[in-house]
Amino acid sequence: MKGVLLCPPDDFDVVDVKNAFMQGQEGKVDRARARVQWDALARTFLGIGLEVERLAPVPGCEDMVFTANPSFTGMNARGKRVAVLARMRHPSRQREVAAHREWFLSHGYDVIESPVQFEGGGDAVWHPGRRVLWGGYGQRSVPEVYPFLAMVFGVEALTLELATDFYHLDTCFCPIDKRTVLLYPKAFTRSGLALIRRHFKQVIEADAADARERFACNAAVHGKHVVIQRGCTALEDRLRKLGCEIHWVETGEFLKSGGSVYCMKQWLF
């Protein structure tokens, strides 16, 4: 990954309940504070060596700030950049996909449409250092999409059923490096946890407070840099022992919508 695609939170709001974390948050977003938090996140990404590109917001698309979801990006086996367009579950988010299509076409990506319900980088997560893709299903994406993605990118796809109210894989599963993953164990089935432990030598478990209140597992990792919601101090020592450099950010306004750092960016290659 060489950069991130962000979308300014011009129309960001909680207007209805699409996931359990949005319950009771309708109309409570402070847009001025959200913009300050978004600007700081963009500066943090620049500061760790990532290019920052901006996607123009579409009026009335209140969730468009969460650029991880309407597409999924990567490099195929021929070294070509590919963006797979999502098929979003909620009609209010389906309008975002066209904007992603136009942006990626104009920046030289091969653009492919998912044939089935799929919520992009929210549910499809790359395994660092391996040609392996992890795919979440059960809330938003269907498992049938992952053989398709495996074919498109020429990789192995491993699937995980989401067993609780964590609606996207990126809310409860964060690979740190080739051998280490940060996760919230109660979000997965017993067989899913067993699969994860077969492929990662070290599993760091977030507690309920960090996972649910601060979305610790929605961190974004670039090399040794970990960009994570402020307050996840229970994880600090374990991450630093791995050689990670932690970058605390504040995403409190976006947590009201059930999203944090990882949700607010799409990887660019």
C-alpha positions in Angstrom: 0.0 0.0 0.0 1.3 3.4 -0.9 -1.5 5.6 0.1 -5.1 6.0 1.3 -8.3 7.3 -0.2 -10.3 9.6 2.2 -13.6 11.4 1.8 -14.2 14.6 3.8 -17.1 14.3 6.2 -19.1 17.2 4.7 -22.5 15.4 5.2 -21.5 12.9 7.8 -24.4 12.2 10.3 -26.2 9.3 11.9 -29.7 9.5 10.4 -30.8 5.9 11.0 -29.6 2.7 12.6 -27.6 0.4 10.3 -25.6 -1.4 13.0 -25.9 -1.9 16.7 -23.3 0.7 17.5 -25.4 3.4 16.0 -28.3 2.8 18.4 -29.3 6.0 20.1 -26.8 8.2 18.2 -29.3 9.6 15.6 -28.7 13.3 15.2 -25.9 13.5 17.7 -22.9 14.1 15.4 -21.0 17.3 16.0 -19.9 18.0 12.4 -17.4 20.7 13.3 -15.7 18.3 15.7 -15.9 15.5 13.1 -14.1 17.7 10.6 -11.3 18.5 13.1 -10.9 14.8 13.8 -10.9 13.9 10.1 -8.3 16.5 9.3 -6.0 15.2 12.1 -6.4 11.6 10.8 -5.4 12.8 7.3 -2.3 14.5 8.7 -1.4 11.3 10.6 -1.6 9.2 7.5 0.7 11.8 5.7 3.0 11.7 8.7 3.6 8.0 8.5 4.6 8.2 4.8 1.3 7.5 3.0 0.0 9.5 0.1 -3.5 10.9 0.9 -6.0 11.2 -2.0 -9.4 12.8 -1.5 -12.7 11.5 -2.9 -15.3 14.3 -3.5 -18.3 13.8 -1.3 -21.7 13.2 -2.9 -24.4 15.4 -1.3 -26.7 13.5 0.9 -24.4 10.5 1.3 -23.9 10.7 5.1 -21.7 7.6 5.4 -19.4 8.4 2.5 -16.6 9.2 4.9 -16.2 5.5 5.4 -14.3 4.8 2.2 -13.3 1.3 3.2 -16.7 -0.1 2.2 -17.8 0.7 -1.4 -14.7 -0.9 -2.9 -11.9 -3.3 -2.3 -8.4 -2.7 -3.7 -5.3 -4.8 -4.3 -2.7 -6.1 -6.8 -3.6 -9.0 -9.0 -1.1 -11.8 -9.9 0.1 -9.8 -12.9 0.9 -6.8 -10.8 -2.1 -4.8 -12.0 -4.0 -2.5 -9.6 -7.6 -3.7 -9.2 -10.6 -2.2 -7.5 -13.6 -4.5 -6.9 -16.8 -2.5 -6.5 -19.1 -3.4 -3.6 -22.7 -4.3 -3.6 -23.9 -2.5 -0.5 -26.7 -3.8 1.6 -28.3 -0.4 2.5 -29.8 1.7 -0.3 -28.5 4.9 1.4 -24.9 3.6 0.7 -25.4 2.3 -2.7 -25.0 5.7 -4.3 -21.4 5.8 -3.0 -20.3 3.0 -5.3 -20.5 5.1 -8.5 -18.1 7.7 -7.1 -15.6 5.0 -6.3 -16.0 3.6 -9.8 -15.2 6.9 -11.4 -12.3 7.6 -9.1 -10.5 4.3 -9.6 -11.1 4.4 -13.4 -9.6 7.8 -13.6 -6.5 6.6 -11.7 -5.7 3.6 -13.8 -7.2 0.8 -11.9 -8.9 -2.2 -13.4 -12.5 -1.9 -12.0 -14.6 -5.0 -11.5 -18.1 -5.3 -10.1 -18.9 -7.9 -7.4 -21.5 -10.3 -8.6 -23.0 -10.7 -5.1 -23.6 -8.8 -1.9 -20.2 -7.5 -0.7 -19.1 -4.6 1.4 -15.6 -4.1 0.2 -12.6 -3.4 2.5 -14.9 -3.6 5.4 -15.1 -7.4 5.1 -12.1 -8.2 2.9 -8.7 -7.8 4.7 -5.3 -8.5 3.3 -2.8 -10.7 5.3 0.5 -8.8 5.5 3.3 -10.4 3.6 1.3 -13.2 2.1 -1.0 -13.6 -0.9 -3.9 -14.4 1.4 -7.2 -12.6 1.8 -9.4 -12.8 4.9 -13.1 -12.5 4.3 -15.9 -11.8 6.8 -19.5 -12.8 6.2 -22.8 -13.2 7.9 -23.8 -9.5 8.5 -23.2 -7.6 5.2 -21.2 -9.7 2.8 -22.0 -13.2 1.6 -19.4 -16.0 1.6 -19.8 -16.7 -2.1 -17.9 -13.5 -2.9 -14.6 -14.8 -1.7 -13.9 -17.5 -4.4 -14.6 -14.7 -6.8 -12.1 -12.4 -5.2 -9.5 -15.3 -4.9 -9.8 -15.7 -8.7 -9.6 -11.9 -9.4 -6.5 -11.4 -7.4 -4.9 -14.8 -7.7 -4.7 -15.4 -4.0 -6.0 -17.8 -1.3 -9.2 -16.6 0.5 -10.0 -17.6 4.1 -13.4 -16.9 5.4 -14.6 -16.0 8.9 -18.2 -16.0 10.0 -19.1 -12.9 12.2 -21.0 -14.3 15.2 -22.1 -11.1 17.0 -23.0 -7.5 16.4 -19.6 -6.7 14.9 -21.0 -6.2 11.4 -17.8 -6.0 9.3 -14.6 -8.0 9.7 -12.5 -4.8 10.0 -14.3 -3.9 13.2 -12.9 -6.9 15.1 -9.9 -8.2 13.2 -6.7 -6.3 12.5 -3.5 -8.0 11.2 -0.4 -6.3 12.6 2.2 -8.2 10.6 2.7 -11.6 8.9 2.6 -13.5 12.2 0.5 -11.3 14.5 -3.2 -10.3 14.6 -5.2 -8.1 16.9 -8.8 -9.2 17.4 -11.9 -9.3 19.6 -12.4 -13.1 20.2 -16.1 -13.0 21.0 -16.8 -11.7 17.5 -16.0 -15.1 16.0 -17.1 -18.6 16.0 -15.0 -21.3 17.6 -14.0 -22.7 14.2 -13.2 -19.2 13.0 -10.8 -18.6 16.0 -9.2 -22.0 15.3 -8.6 -21.0 11.7 -7.1 -17.6 12.7 -4.7 -19.3 15.2 -3.5 -21.7 12.5 -2.4 -18.8 10.3 -1.1 -16.3 12.9 1.5 -17.4 15.4 0.5 -14.6 17.8 -3.0 -13.5 18.6 -3.5 -10.3 20.7 -7.0 -10.2 22.2 -8.7 -6.8 22.8 -11.0 -6.6 25.8 -14.6 -5.7 25.5 -14.1 -2.0 26.4 -11.3 -1.4 23.8 -13.2 -3.4 21.2 -16.7 -2.0 21.7 -16.1 1.5 23.1 -12.9 2.4 21.2 -12.9 0.1 18.2 -9.3 -0.9 18.9 -9.4 -3.6 16.2 -10.4 -1.0 13.6 -6.8 0.4 13.6 -4.9 0.9 10.4 -1.4 -0.6 10.1 1.3 0.5 7.7 4.6 -1.2 8.3 5.4 -0.7 11.9 3.0 2.3 12.2 -0.3 1.6 14.0 -2.9 4.3 13.8 -5.5 3.7 16.5 -8.2 5.4 18.5 -6.9 7.2 21.6 -7.5 5.4 24.9 -6.6 1.8 23.9 -3.8 1.8 26.5 -4.4 -1.8 27.5 -2.8 -2.8 24.2 0.0 -0.3 24.2 2.7 -2.4 25.8 2.0 -5.5 23.6 2.1 -3.4 20.4 5.3 -1.6 21.4 7.0 -5.0 22.2 6.4 -5.9 18.6 8.3 -2.8 17.5 5.2 -0.9 16.6 5.1 2.9 16.6 1.6 3.9 17.9 -0.1 7.0 16.6 -3.1 7.9 18.8 -6.0 9.7 17.0 -9.4 10.8 18.1 -12.4 9.4 16.1 -15.1 9.8 18.7 -17.6 11.4 16.4 -17.3 8.6 13.9 -17.6 5.9 16.6 -21.2 7.1 16.9 -21.7 5.5 13.5 -19.8 2.3 14.3 -16.6 3.2 12.5 -13.1 4.4 13.3 -9.7 4.6 11.6 -9.7 1.6 9.3 -13.3 2.3 8.1 -12.3 5.9 7.1 -9.7 4.9 4.5 -9.4 2.8 1.4 -5.9 1.4 0.7 -4.2 2.6 -2.5 -1.6 0.7 -4.4 
